[in-house]
C-alpha cells in the first residue's frame, strides 16, 4: 500500500515539474529558427532599425478579452512577435495589451486611429455565430501614431511593424508618382491595391506628364505601358526628369497583345527615349520551358495546359546581388519581351532577371494561341534572354538643344545629367494586371521590393521576401517527372523487401545448418 | 547502463528477426511516398509540408503496432517473470524497450530520406523546415512509443493494448486540431492547444525549434515512461 502511495506521489511530482518547466520555458521565449531566411525570428534589417531608434516607441496591442477560440493561437503569436521587438530594442520599445471593449473611451480613441472591431465566426453550443472583436496594433512615436487596423495573421506582421517604424521615425517621406492619363492602364486601378501598398511607405501621387511641376517633387516615377506615342511635351518632360536625376521604373510591352485580332509591335516613341538611355526593348514575345499552366477555352471546353508565354522566372535566374530578390521563389511574366542594355562613359547596367537557357522567341507573327506555341524543332533556336534590368549612372537627353520641339519652353533644358539615377525596365506590364497579380502573388512582392530597393536600398525588401511562397521545382519534362515519381514510390520499399528476404533466407539457412549439426551430434 | 543496452539490443534485433518489421517499414514507406508524391508536381513547390502533415497520422496507426507487444506479449507468454528475475532494474528494462522501439521507428523514418534527396535534386529547397519536420516527427514518435508502452503495460491482450495506445495518441493529437479547438471555449481551446501533440508539432515542422515544444515532448514522454515504470513496479 505504502509502495503504491509513494509511486503516486513520485508521479504527481514529475507531472508538476513538467508543467512548471513548460510554463517557465514559455516565458523565456527561446527559439532557434532553422529556416534559410530566418523567417520566424526578426530579420537583421528589423533589428538594425529597432536598435537605431532615437526615442521611445510604444506599441499597444488591442485584443478583446473574450476572443473566440480560433484566435487564441493568433493572440499568442502576435504577443511573441511584439515581445521580440521589445527584447531587441533593449527598452526603447514598450508594449501593452489593452482590451478596448472594457471601456467606451478606448473604443472611441481607436475609432480616431481608424481601428474598428472585426467580425469573426465562432462555434458555440453547436451553433455558428458572428462576434465582434479587436485584433489591432497602434505604434506611437513622439506625436505620431500609425496603426494596423486588423492583424489577420503573423506572416506579414514584421513587415508591417517595421515599415511603420521606418515611416514614423524617418524625417523624409519619399514621393512616388505615376501617370494617370495616357498609359495603357491606371496603376491605381491595376489591382491588388498596388498604390495602396506603396502608400503604406511612401507618398503616392498621380501625375500628369504634361506638367513639369508635377514631376519636380518626385523621387520615383512609375511608367506603365504606353500603346501609342507620347505627345512631344510629355516625352520631353519625362526625358528631362530622368536626365535631372529622377528615378524611373518602366513596365513596357514590346508587343501590344490583342485578344480579338492580330497582336502588333508596340511602336511608341517611348522606345526611342529608352534607346537614348542605352536600353532597348525588343519587339518580340518570349517563350520558355519554365512557364505556368493556364486555363483556356478551345470553343467547346475549358482546358488547362502549360503556356510558354507565361514565363516563370525562377530564383536561379535572378540577380541575387539585389537582396530584394534573394529569397523570391519565382516571378511570372506574361507576354514579355526581351531587353538589351549597353554601357557608355556615363552609365552601366545590371541584369536583374533572365529566362532559362531553354527559351525561344516569337517574332513578327505574334501568335498567342496556346495550341500553336510549340518549341522550335532546331535546338539552336533556344537561348537565354534578358527580361528585366537596371541602367544606372548619368544620362544624356534624347534631345539636342536644336531639335527640341518649338512649342516647348526649353529654358531649363539639361543635355547631360549631373546627378546619378537608376532606370528599371521590365519587358511587360501584364504582370501588374489584376488577374495576374491575384494568381501569382510573388509578382506583387517583386514589384514592391524593386521599388523599395530603388528608394530605400534593401531595408524592407529582405523582410517582405520572408512572406513569399516556397521555392519552385525546376522545369522538367513529363517523362522525367514520371520517372522521379515511380522511382520514389518503389525504390526504398523494394530495398527493404529485398534486404528482409535476404536476411530471412540466411537466418533460415543458418537455423537449418544448426539443426543438422545438432542432429549429427 | 550495460543492462539497459542488452535489453535494447534484444528488443531492437527482435523486430528484425520477424517479418513484421519489414512489413511495417515497407507499408509505411509506400504510404508516406504515395501521399507525398501524389500531388508533388501539381503543387510545384519544393517543400515537404504535405509529408509532415500526413506522417503523424500514419504514425497514429503504426506506432501502436510496434509497441503493443512490448509488455503484453511478455505477460501472455510468461517471459515477464523471467525478465524480472534477471539482474536488471525496472528502469533498465523500461528504457531498453523504449529505445529499442524508438531506434526502430527512427530507421523507418530515415528510410524516407529519398524525399529530401529528391527535393535537393530538383532545386534549392529550404532545409530548415525539413530538418525541423524530421526532428518533430522523431519527438512525436518518442511520445507515441511511451504512450503505446503504457497501454501495453496495463493489459496482456495485444489488441486491447493497440486500441488503448492508438486511442490515447489520437486524443492527444486531435485536441490541438482546429476542428476541435474551434468548437471549444477560449479557456479550453488554450488548454487543448497546450496539451496537444499536434499544436506543438506545428512550429517545429515550420523550422522553429522552440524550447516550449521540446520541453513538452520531453515531459510527455517522461510522464508516460514513468507510468510504465509505475505499472511494472505495481505488478512485480
Interface residues (C-beta under 8 A of the other chain):
Chain A: X3 X4 X7 X8 X10 X11 X14 X15 X17 X18 X19 X21 X22 X25 X26 X28 X30 X31 X32 X33 X34 X35 X36 X37 X39 X40 X66 X67 X68 X69 X70 X72 X73 X122 X123 X124 X314 X315 X316 X329 X469 X470 X471 X472 X473 X474 X476 X481 X484 X485 X488 X489 X491 X492 X493 X495 X496 X497 X499 X500 X503 X504 X507
Chain B: X16 X17 X19 X21 X22 X25 X26 X29 X30 X33 X34 X36 X37 X40 X41 X44 X45 X46 X47 X49 X111 X112 X114 X115 X118 X121 X122 X123 X124 X125 X126 X127 X128 X129 X131 X132 X178 X181 X182 X183 X184 X185 X186 X188 X189 X190 X193 X194 X199 X203 X206 X207 X208 X209 X210 X211 X212 X215 X216 X219 X220 X222 X223 X226 X227 X230 X233 X234
